[in-house]
Amino acid sequence: MSAADRVDVAMLIARIAQLADAGTPQEYLSCFTDDAVWELADAGGLPMDSQRVVGQEAILAGVHERRSAGIQGPGSHTRHDVSSIVVEVSGDYATARSYFRYYTGTLAAPVLAGMGTYTDAFRRDGDGWKLSQRAITRS
Protein backbone atom coordinates (compact mmCIF):
# COMPACT_ATOMS: atom_id res chain seq x y z
CA MET A 1 0.00 0.00 0.00
CA SER A 2 1.61 3.25 -1.09
CA ALA A 3 1.15 6.62 0.56
CA ALA A 4 0.88 8.13 -2.94
CA ASP A 5 -2.13 5.91 -3.72
CA ARG A 6 -3.86 6.92 -0.48
CA VAL A 7 -3.25 10.60 -1.30
CA ASP A 8 -4.55 10.12 -4.87
CA VAL A 9 -7.77 8.53 -3.60
CA ALA A 10 -8.26 11.26 -0.97
CA MET A 11 -7.73 13.92 -3.65
CA LEU A 12 -10.33 12.20 -5.85
CA ILE A 13 -12.84 12.38 -2.99
CA ALA A 14 -12.12 16.11 -2.67
CA ARG A 15 -12.36 16.60 -6.46
CA ILE A 16 -15.77 14.91 -6.60
CA ALA A 17 -17.05 17.20 -3.82
CA GLN A 18 -15.79 20.32 -5.57
CA LEU A 19 -17.12 19.25 -8.97
CA ALA A 20 -20.57 18.60 -7.45
CA ASP A 21 -20.67 22.30 -6.55
CA ALA A 22 -18.77 23.99 -9.35
CA GLY A 23 -17.85 21.58 -12.15
CA THR A 24 -19.51 20.45 -15.32
CA PRO A 25 -21.54 17.25 -15.35
CA GLN A 26 -18.93 15.63 -17.62
CA GLU A 27 -16.05 16.56 -15.29
CA TYR A 28 -18.00 15.04 -12.40
CA LEU A 29 -18.84 11.90 -14.37
CA SER A 30 -15.18 11.39 -15.35
CA CYS A 31 -14.45 10.54 -11.69
CA PHE A 32 -16.64 7.39 -11.80
CA THR A 33 -16.17 3.92 -13.28
CA ASP A 34 -18.58 2.94 -16.07
CA ASP A 35 -20.44 0.60 -13.73
CA ALA A 36 -20.35 2.83 -10.63
CA VAL A 37 -23.03 2.61 -7.95
CA TRP A 38 -24.23 5.79 -6.18
CA GLU A 39 -26.55 5.22 -3.23
CA LEU A 40 -28.25 7.70 -0.90
CA ALA A 41 -29.82 5.88 2.04
CA ASP A 42 -31.61 8.87 3.61
CA ALA A 43 -32.61 12.04 1.78
CA GLY A 44 -34.48 13.56 4.73
CA GLY A 45 -34.51 17.35 4.54
CA LEU A 46 -33.46 17.40 0.89
CA PRO A 47 -35.70 17.91 -2.14
CA MET A 48 -34.93 14.41 -3.41
CA ASP A 49 -35.70 10.79 -2.61
CA SER A 50 -33.45 8.08 -1.27
CA GLN A 51 -32.09 6.26 -4.28
CA ARG A 52 -29.66 3.76 -5.71
CA VAL A 53 -28.40 4.30 -9.24
CA VAL A 54 -26.04 2.14 -11.27
CA GLY A 55 -23.87 3.17 -14.21
CA GLN A 56 -22.67 6.45 -15.61
CA GLU A 57 -25.87 7.17 -17.55
CA ALA A 58 -27.98 6.93 -14.38
CA ILE A 59 -25.43 8.93 -12.38
CA LEU A 60 -25.47 11.65 -15.04
CA ALA A 61 -29.29 11.75 -14.94
CA GLY A 62 -29.06 12.21 -11.16
CA VAL A 63 -26.63 15.10 -11.59
CA HIS A 64 -29.07 16.81 -13.94
CA GLU A 65 -31.98 16.21 -11.52
CA ARG A 66 -30.05 17.66 -8.57
CA ARG A 67 -28.96 20.66 -10.63
CA SER A 68 -32.52 21.27 -11.81
CA ALA A 69 -33.65 21.15 -8.17
CA GLY A 70 -30.94 23.69 -7.27
CA ILE A 71 -29.25 21.43 -4.73
CA GLN A 72 -25.88 21.25 -6.46
CA GLY A 73 -23.92 22.81 -9.29
CA PRO A 74 -22.81 26.27 -10.34
CA GLY A 75 -25.13 29.00 -9.10
CA SER A 76 -26.73 26.80 -6.43
CA HIS A 77 -24.63 28.36 -3.64
CA THR A 78 -24.04 24.94 -2.09
CA ARG A 79 -20.89 23.41 -0.69
CA HIS A 80 -19.92 19.79 -0.09
CA ASP A 81 -17.22 19.69 2.59
CA VAL A 82 -15.38 16.39 3.21
CA SER A 83 -13.06 15.53 6.10
CA SER A 84 -11.69 12.72 8.30
CA ILE A 85 -10.84 10.64 5.22
CA VAL A 86 -9.44 7.16 5.91
CA VAL A 87 -8.18 5.27 2.84
CA GLU A 88 -7.10 1.62 2.54
CA VAL A 89 -5.44 0.42 -0.67
CA SER A 90 -4.91 -3.13 -1.93
CA GLY A 91 -3.37 -3.26 -5.40
CA ASP A 92 -5.75 -1.63 -7.87
CA TYR A 93 -8.60 -1.44 -5.37
CA ALA A 94 -9.20 0.96 -2.51
CA THR A 95 -11.84 1.76 0.07
CA ALA A 96 -12.42 4.97 1.98
CA ARG A 97 -14.66 6.25 4.69
CA SER A 98 -15.09 9.99 5.22
CA TYR A 99 -17.41 12.49 6.83
CA PHE A 100 -19.27 15.10 4.81
CA ARG A 101 -21.16 18.27 5.51
CA TYR A 102 -23.52 19.78 2.96
CA TYR A 103 -24.18 23.53 3.17
CA THR A 104 -26.76 25.66 1.37
CA GLY A 105 -26.92 29.46 1.18
CA THR A 106 -23.14 29.81 0.95
CA LEU A 107 -23.37 33.17 -0.79
CA ALA A 108 -24.64 34.84 2.41
CA ALA A 109 -25.11 32.92 5.65
CA PRO A 110 -24.35 29.21 5.11
CA VAL A 111 -26.78 26.68 6.55
CA LEU A 112 -25.70 23.15 7.43
CA ALA A 113 -28.37 21.20 5.55
CA GLY A 114 -26.97 17.71 6.02
CA MET A 115 -24.06 15.69 7.26
CA GLY A 116 -23.06 12.07 7.30
CA THR A 117 -20.65 9.49 5.99
CA TYR A 118 -19.39 8.46 2.57
CA THR A 119 -18.40 4.79 2.35
CA ASP A 120 -16.57 4.47 -0.95
CA ALA A 121 -14.87 1.87 -3.14
CA PHE A 122 -12.40 2.71 -5.92
CA ARG A 123 -10.70 0.95 -8.84
CA ARG A 124 -7.57 2.02 -10.65
CA ASP A 125 -7.55 1.83 -14.43
CA GLY A 126 -5.36 3.31 -17.16
CA ASP A 127 -6.63 6.81 -16.28
CA GLY A 128 -5.95 6.45 -12.55
CA TRP A 129 -8.32 6.01 -9.63
CA LYS A 130 -12.10 6.12 -10.19
CA LEU A 131 -15.00 5.87 -7.76
CA SER A 132 -16.81 2.55 -8.26
CA GLN A 133 -19.26 2.69 -5.37
CA ARG A 134 -20.50 5.36 -2.95
CA ALA A 135 -22.93 4.74 -0.11
CA ILE A 136 -24.12 7.97 1.50
CA THR A 137 -25.58 7.78 4.99
CA ARG A 138 -26.79 10.81 6.93
CA SER A 139 -26.33 11.46 10.60
C-alpha positions in Angstrom: 0.0 0.0 0.0 1.6 3.3 -1.1 1.2 6.6 0.6 0.9 8.1 -2.9 -2.1 5.9 -3.7 -3.9 6.9 -0.5 -3.3 10.6 -1.3 -4.5 10.1 -4.9 -7.8 8.5 -3.6 -8.3 11.3 -1.0 -7.7 13.9 -3.6 -10.3 12.2 -5.8 -12.8 12.4 -3.0 -12.1 16.1 -2.7 -12.4 16.6 -6.5 -15.8 14.9 -6.6 -17.1 17.2 -3.8 -15.8 20.3 -5.6 -17.1 19.2 -9.0 -20.6 18.6 -7.5 -20.7 22.3 -6.5 -18.8 24.0 -9.3 -17.8 21.6 -12.1 -19.5 20.5 -15.3 -21.5 17.2 -15.4 -18.9 15.6 -17.6 -16.1 16.6 -15.3 -18.0 15.0 -12.4 -18.8 11.9 -14.4 -15.2 11.4 -15.3 -14.4 10.5 -11.7 -16.6 7.4 -11.8 -16.2 3.9 -13.3 -18.6 2.9 -16.1 -20.4 0.6 -13.7 -20.3 2.8 -10.6 -23.0 2.6 -8.0 -24.2 5.8 -6.2 -26.6 5.2 -3.2 -28.3 7.7 -0.9 -29.8 5.9 2.0 -31.6 8.9 3.6 -32.6 12.0 1.8 -34.5 13.6 4.7 -34.5 17.3 4.5 -33.5 17.4 0.9 -35.7 17.9 -2.1 -34.9 14.4 -3.4 -35.7 10.8 -2.6 -33.4 8.1 -1.3 -32.1 6.3 -4.3 -29.7 3.8 -5.7 -28.4 4.3 -9.2 -26.0 2.1 -11.3 -23.9 3.2 -14.2 -22.7 6.4 -15.6 -25.9 7.2 -17.5 -28.0 6.9 -14.4 -25.4 8.9 -12.4 -25.5 11.7 -15.0 -29.3 11.7 -14.9 -29.1 12.2 -11.2 -26.6 15.1 -11.6 -29.1 16.8 -13.9 -32.0 16.2 -11.5 -30.0 17.7 -8.6 -29.0 20.7 -10.6 -32.5 21.3 -11.8 -33.7 21.2 -8.2 -30.9 23.7 -7.3 -29.2 21.4 -4.7 -25.9 21.2 -6.5 -23.9 22.8 -9.3 -22.8 26.3 -10.3 -25.1 29.0 -9.1 -26.7 26.8 -6.4 -24.6 28.4 -3.6 -24.0 24.9 -2.1 -20.9 23.4 -0.7 -19.9 19.8 -0.1 -17.2 19.7 2.6 -15.4 16.4 3.2 -13.1 15.5 6.1 -11.7 12.7 8.3 -10.8 10.6 5.2 -9.4 7.2 5.9 -8.2 5.3 2.8 -7.1 1.6 2.5 -5.4 0.4 -0.7 -4.9 -3.1 -1.9 -3.4 -3.3 -5.4 -5.7 -1.6 -7.9 -8.6 -1.4 -5.4 -9.2 1.0 -2.5 -11.8 1.8 0.1 -12.4 5.0 2.0 -14.7 6.3 4.7 -15.1 10.0 5.2 -17.4 12.5 6.8 -19.3 15.1 4.8 -21.2 18.3 5.5 -23.5 19.8 3.0 -24.2 23.5 3.2 -26.8 25.7 1.4 -26.9 29.5 1.2 -23.1 29.8 0.9 -23.4 33.2 -0.8 -24.6 34.8 2.4 -25.1 32.9 5.7 -24.3 29.2 5.1 -26.8 26.7 6.6 -25.7 23.1 7.4 -28.4 21.2 5.5 -27.0 17.7 6.0 -24.1 15.7 7.3 -23.1 12.1 7.3 -20.7 9.5 6.0 -19.4 8.5 2.6 -18.4 4.8 2.3 -16.6 4.5 -1.0 -14.9 1.9 -3.1 -12.4 2.7 -5.9 -10.7 1.0 -8.8 -7.6 2.0 -10.6 -7.5 1.8 -14.4 -5.4 3.3 -17.2 -6.6 6.8 -16.3 -5.9 6.5 -12.5 -8.3 6.0 -9.6 -12.1 6.1 -10.2 -15.0 5.9 -7.8 -16.8 2.6 -8.3 -19.3 2.7 -5.4 -20.5 5.4 -3.0 -22.9 4.7 -0.1 -24.1 8.0 1.5 -25.6 7.8 5.0 -26.8 10.8 6.9 -26.3 11.5 10.6 
